[in-house]
Amino acid sequence: MVHHPRYLIILTLGIAITFLVFASITHEGQPRRLSVAVVDMDGTYLSRRICHELNATSGVEVRAVFNNHTEARRAMQRGEIFAYYEIPNGTYNQLLQFNAPHFVLYINSAYMLAGTLSYKQLATMGMLAGAAVQREVYRKKGYGEEQIMGLIQPIEYDTRTIGNPWINYGNYLMTTLIPAVIAFIALMHLAYIIARERQERTLRDWLKSAGGNTIIALLGKMLPYTVWYTLLLLICNLIMFGFMGFPHEGSWLLTVLNSMLLIFAAQCAGCFIACCIPDPPLTMGVSAIYSAMSFSLSGFSFPVESMPHFFYSFSWLYPIRHYFLNYSNIAIYGNGMAQCWPQFCALITFAVLPFLGSLILNWQLKKESLPLNPSSPH
Amino acid sequence: MLKSLNDIWIILSCEVRRVFGDRMVLLIFFLAPLLYPLIFCGIYYNENVENMSIAVIDEAKCDESKRFIHKLNATPELDIAYQCSNMTEAENLMKNHQVHAIFYFPKDFSSRLASTRTAHIGVFCDMSSFYFYKAALTGGNSVLIDEMHTIELERYEKSGLTDVEASIQLQPVVFESVTAFNPCGGYGSFFLPILLVLVIHQTLFLGICILNGDANENRYSLKLIPAHLRRKSVHRVIIGRALCYILIYTPIVTLDLWFIPRWFHLPQLGNLYTILGFALPFILAVIFFGMTVGGLVVRQKISPMLCFVFFSLVMFFLTGMVWPQESIPRFWYHFSLIFPSTPAVQGFVKIGSMGANLELVRTEYMTLWFQTGIYFITACCVIYFHNFQRKLKLLALKKIKSAILQ
């Protein structure tokens, strides 16, 4: 039976809003037209040309041309621009005389994504400008086009980004963050429901209604929410991999299994925390601390392998870490059960937790260690 | 004047007693702002990916490819874990998560270099985490640039050019890049300053909501004006309570936004007075926001943890630090301004990481004061209407009683 449907509706709305926020913000794949500036101390045709060429790209847009470094630095500190080129005085003359003029590119890397992307655009521009000068020299020397390219760029990378060919940030963020949010909510919701039974002092009635069998009582509480949150996760996955076109190489059956097991494992963790801690507010606090780390320890934003060893080992206690590994197995590499089974086993292992929780709950009831009114007024 | 100060003092001392009498609120106010930064500073202690395992397939087997492979192994980002003989072998390693990138040198690598045609190297990146891609590109590009310079210089020297002439030919334009405000480009230096502000926002907001829920569950209301105060003194109740939270949060702000970035060597260019000056409207806005939301919707002590904690992720994304604010659709941008965290994160990162002063963060500062004003009015309205409703109920009860007596 679903208690307090008000919270189920609120949390479902919360999931929908989270999905909408991420989907609508990242729908272009990468942020476009990032603000950059040029500090033009030279004031010649060259600096105007640089502005035009930068504006011709979709990645950046020159929002301002400053006369000195301080103005540009202050604009950067105000967050108005993410990067700027400084063209020193006499650059054009130096270029004409083959004196290798210096350009300085300043990047604001406090904004990680915007800084990196604007750096990429501006650095490419810089390299192309240098290459254009070289190409003109070689052309005049009578070299053929293919040879010129070989001289300017002897080696080139042919990069293939597996699992995200368009380098789409929506694909990267949403495929793990949305399941992480749903698992987070599933865990917190179950912890809340058990904590509420304790708080309202209906724990014994609830257990009595399950025939005195704690494990049946716990599973009975869990399953309606397992079904509901799994359904929500499957709908989100269907929208992401089906309608939004994110790559999904492997079997859909495995994705369904992965989603189901994620929700189930997250709920098992929530159930265990709620059974172990007799104080309802503390249950919610511990659940929140445990869950809040799940986004980082899934390893999708910053790889867990690069974290200190303690946190790397700790990440195995998070269902989302196993889900993430299997997502990469199934959707990115198209792997089958042969590669996915260790993670599935790990997720199934979480099923031990409700049994342990039921033992602890029984012990607490026997000892009558349940506080009569845990949230006594102060 | 003295009377109103006395009223505020009474409310303030009542609120301090309530905060220190509630274990849950104590944990949220005092433990969480210390625990979360410590945990996350530990998680992101290594700022960048180092020695990422890669596989190399060298079908060219020439001097240039061997030199390239040696240089790849020498970069701090990459570590050649496997040298494979064919693509299938490397592909299997990648599928089993044993390597996160593959560098493939085709057979024609040396012949193309010898005939001054562009030689290609295939790079296959695991995109499950963008940090794998970043490490492969950073390590790979530094070797590529170095190797191209070596090859070009060799060619120029062979054609009889002097060193100076060769370097001018090589680099007609010299580019120098300066990475400001996060010199190592580390994830921790980017993420932690945002997290610290969000932790302050969420703990204060949740604490206030929990106090509201607790009061509601125990059938007394924080929304009620104490009996000795008149209904017109709504603002005194709010100011008294706000002062209590300001007293508690001033040391917490100093700890989280001043000491912790220094202890963990995060970028910190701002001075303490600017930080505290900016924190005042932020704390006030969060307090009044908490009082409004807590008064309107919170009925239980434990429900705020259920309903508001997960939303931190959306708030984090809407701050404009991850995705630039100008690229966020206008609707979501305006939606993000509901939360004091949006201007606060922008402002604190600009002050802390970028060394801005209050004048440079004027927009954020004014937005926070604007939010403070709006939420002060809404918090007053919540209390006023609650009392008005209660008065109506009492009147109705009185009428019923007199009707029964008649």
Contacts between the chains, C-beta under 8 A, distances in Angstrom:
chain1	res1	chain2	res2	distance
A	7	B	303	7.0
A	7	B	306	6.4
A	7	B	307	7.1
A	10	B	307	5.8
A	11	B	306	7.4
A	11	B	307	7.1
A	14	B	307	7.2
A	14	B	310	6.4
A	14	B	311	6.6
A	17	B	314	6.9
A	18	B	310	7.6
A	18	B	311	7.9
A	18	B	313	6.9
A	18	B	314	5.4
A	21	B	314	5.3
A	21	B	317	6.5
A	21	B	318	6.9
A	21	B	332	6.0
A	22	B	317	7.0
A	24	B	329	5.5
A	24	B	331	7.9
A	24	B	332	6.5
A	25	B	317	7.1
A	25	B	323	5.5
A	25	B	327	7.7
A	25	B	328	5.6
A	25	B	329	6.6
A	25	B	332	6.2
A	26	B	323	7.2
A	28	B	327	7.6
A	31	B	323	6.0
A	31	B	324	5.1
A	31	B	327	3.8
A	32	B	327	6.6
A	33	B	326	7.6
A	33	B	327	7.5
A	34	B	324	6.2
A	34	B	326	7.8
A	34	B	327	7.5
A	35	B	324	7.9
A	35	B	326	6.5
A	74	B	360	6.3
A	76	B	180	7.0
A	76	B	354	7.3
A	77	B	350	6.0
A	77	B	354	4.8
A	77	B	355	6.8
A	77	B	356	4.3
A	77	B	360	5.0
A	78	B	350	7.2
A	78	B	356	7.1
A	78	B	360	5.2
A	78	B	361	7.5
A	78	B	363	7.7
A	79	B	325	7.8
A	79	B	346	6.3
A	79	B	350	6.0
A	82	B	324	7.2
A	95	B	172	7.1
A	95	B	173	6.9
A	98	B	168	5.5
A	98	B	172	6.8
A	99	B	168	7.7
A	100	B	167	7.5
A	100	B	168	5.5
A	100	B	171	5.8
A	100	B	172	6.2
A	100	B	173	6.8
A	100	B	174	5.2
A	101	B	173	6.0
A	101	B	174	7.0
A	102	B	174	4.9
A	102	B	175	8.0
A	102	B	176	6.3
A	103	B	173	6.2
A	103	B	174	7.0
A	103	B	175	5.2
A	103	B	176	7.2
A	104	B	175	7.9
A	104	B	176	4.9
A	104	B	177	7.6
A	104	B	178	6.3
A	105	B	175	6.3
A	105	B	176	7.0
A	105	B	177	4.4
A	105	B	178	7.0
A	106	B	177	7.8
A	106	B	178	4.9
A	106	B	180	5.7
A	107	B	177	6.4
A	107	B	178	7.1
A	107	B	179	5.3
A	107	B	180	6.5
A	108	B	180	5.7
A	108	B	181	5.8
A	108	B	354	7.3
A	109	B	179	5.0
A	109	B	180	6.8
A	109	B	181	6.1
A	109	B	182	4.0
A	109	B	183	7.7
A	109	B	185	5.3
A	109	B	190	7.4
A	110	B	180	7.9
A	110	B	181	4.2
A	110	B	182	5.3
A	110	B	189	8.0
A	110	B	190	6.6
A	110	B	193	7.8
A	110	B	267	7.1
A	110	B	321	7.7
A	110	B	349	5.8
A	110	B	353	4.4
A	110	B	354	5.8
A	111	B	190	8.0
A	111	B	321	6.1
A	111	B	324	6.6
A	112	B	182	7.5
A	112	B	185	7.7
A	112	B	187	7.4
A	112	B	190	4.4
A	112	B	321	7.9
A	112	B	322	7.5
A	113	B	322	6.3
A	113	B	323	6.7
A	113	B	324	7.4
A	114	B	324	4.5
A	115	B	179	7.8
A	115	B	182	7.7
A	116	B	134	7.8
A	116	B	185	7.8
A	119	B	177	6.9
A	123	B	175	7.0
A	123	B	177	6.7
A	126	B	173	6.9
A	126	B	175	4.4
A	127	B	175	7.5
A	129	B	173	5.7
A	130	B	171	6.4
A	130	B	172	5.4
A	130	B	173	4.3
A	130	B	175	7.4
A	133	B	172	3.9
A	133	B	173	6.6
A	134	B	169	7.2
A	134	B	172	6.0
A	137	B	169	7.3
A	137	B	172	7.8
A	146	B	117	5.9
A	147	B	116	5.3
A	147	B	117	7.1
A	149	B	117	7.6
A	149	B	118	5.2
A	150	B	112	7.3
A	150	B	115	7.5
A	150	B	116	4.1
A	150	B	117	4.2
A	150	B	118	5.0
A	151	B	116	5.7
A	151	B	152	7.6
A	151	B	155	7.4
A	153	B	118	5.4
A	153	B	148	6.9
A	154	B	113	6.1
A	154	B	116	7.6
A	154	B	118	6.6
A	154	B	119	6.5
A	154	B	148	5.4
A	154	B	151	4.6
A	154	B	152	6.5
A	155	B	68	7.8
A	155	B	113	7.5
A	155	B	118	7.1
A	155	B	119	5.1
A	155	B	120	7.7
A	155	B	121	6.4
A	155	B	144	6.1
A	155	B	147	6.2
A	155	B	148	5.9
A	155	B	151	7.3
A	156	B	118	5.1
A	156	B	119	7.3
A	156	B	120	5.5
A	156	B	121	7.4
A	157	B	120	7.6
A	157	B	121	5.5
A	157	B	122	8.0
A	157	B	123	5.0
A	157	B	140	6.4
A	157	B	141	8.0
A	157	B	144	6.5
A	158	B	120	4.8
A	158	B	121	6.8
A	158	B	122	5.0
A	158	B	123	6.8
A	159	B	123	4.7
A	159	B	125	6.7
A	159	B	137	7.8
A	160	B	122	7.0
A	160	B	123	7.0
A	160	B	124	4.9
A	160	B	125	7.1
A	161	B	125	5.2
A	161	B	127	4.9
A	161	B	133	6.5
A	162	B	94	7.5
A	162	B	124	5.9
A	162	B	125	6.4
A	162	B	126	6.2
A	162	B	127	5.8
A	163	B	126	7.3
A	163	B	127	4.3
A	163	B	128	6.4
A	164	B	127	3.9
A	167	B	127	7.7
A	167	B	133	7.8
A	169	B	130	7.9
A	169	B	323	7.9
A	172	B	127	6.9
A	172	B	130	5.8
A	177	B	313	7.0
A	181	B	310	5.9
A	181	B	313	6.2
A	184	B	310	5.2
A	185	B	310	5.6
A	188	B	305	7.1
A	188	B	306	5.3
A	188	B	309	7.0
A	188	B	310	7.1
A	189	B	306	6.5
A	192	B	302	6.3
A	192	B	303	7.3
A	192	B	305	7.7
A	192	B	306	4.6
A	195	B	302	5.8
A	196	B	302	7.2
A	199	B	301	7.9
A	199	B	302	6.9
A	279	B	23	7.9
A	280	B	301	7.8
A	280	B	302	5.4
A	281	B	23	7.4
A	281	B	24	3.8
A	281	B	210	7.3
A	281	B	301	6.0
A	281	B	302	5.5
A	281	B	305	7.8
A	282	B	23	7.7
A	282	B	24	7.0
A	282	B	27	7.6
A	283	B	302	7.8
A	284	B	302	4.8
A	284	B	305	3.8
A	284	B	306	6.8
A	285	B	24	6.7
A	285	B	27	5.9
A	285	B	28	7.1
A	285	B	305	6.8
A	287	B	305	7.6
A	288	B	305	5.4
A	288	B	309	4.9
A	289	B	32	7.8
A	289	B	35	7.2
A	289	B	36	7.9
A	291	B	309	7.5
A	291	B	310	7.9
A	292	B	36	7.4
A	292	B	309	6.9
A	292	B	312	7.4
A	293	B	39	6.6
A	293	B	43	7.5
A	295	B	313	6.6
A	296	B	40	6.9
A	296	B	43	5.3
A	296	B	44	7.8
A	297	B	43	7.3
A	299	B	129	6.7
A	300	B	128	6.8
A	300	B	129	5.5
A	301	B	129	7.1
A	301	B	131	7.5
A	301	B	187	7.4
A	302	B	43	7.9
A	302	B	44	6.5
A	302	B	49	7.9
A	302	B	129	7.5
A	302	B	131	5.7
A	302	B	187	4.8
A	302	B	191	8.0
A	303	B	49	5.9
A	303	B	52	7.9
A	303	B	100	7.9
A	303	B	129	5.2
A	303	B	131	5.4
A	303	B	132	6.6
A	305	B	49	7.9
A	305	B	52	7.9
A	306	B	46	5.2
A	306	B	48	7.3
A	306	B	49	4.7
A	306	B	50	6.5
A	306	B	52	7.9
A	306	B	131	7.4
A	307	B	43	5.6
A	307	B	44	7.5
A	307	B	45	7.5
A	307	B	46	6.5
A	308	B	42	6.3
A	308	B	43	7.6
A	308	B	45	5.5
A	308	B	46	6.8
A	310	B	42	7.6
A	311	B	42	6.5
A	311	B	43	5.1
A	324	B	128	7.4
A	325	B	97	7.0
A	327	B	128	7.6
A	328	B	97	7.4
A	328	B	126	7.6
A	328	B	128	3.9
A	329	B	95	7.6
A	332	B	126	7.6
A	332	B	127	6.8
A	332	B	128	5.8
A	333	B	94	7.4
A	333	B	95	4.6
A	335	B	95	5.7
A	339	B	95	6.4
A	339	B	96	6.6
A	375	B	214	6.6
A	375	B	217	6.5
A	375	B	218	7.7
A	375	B	301	5.5
A	377	B	214	7.7
A	377	B	218	3.9
A	377	B	220	7.7
A	378	B	17	7.9
A	378	B	18	6.4
A	378	B	21	3.5
A	378	B	22	5.7
A	378	B	214	7.9
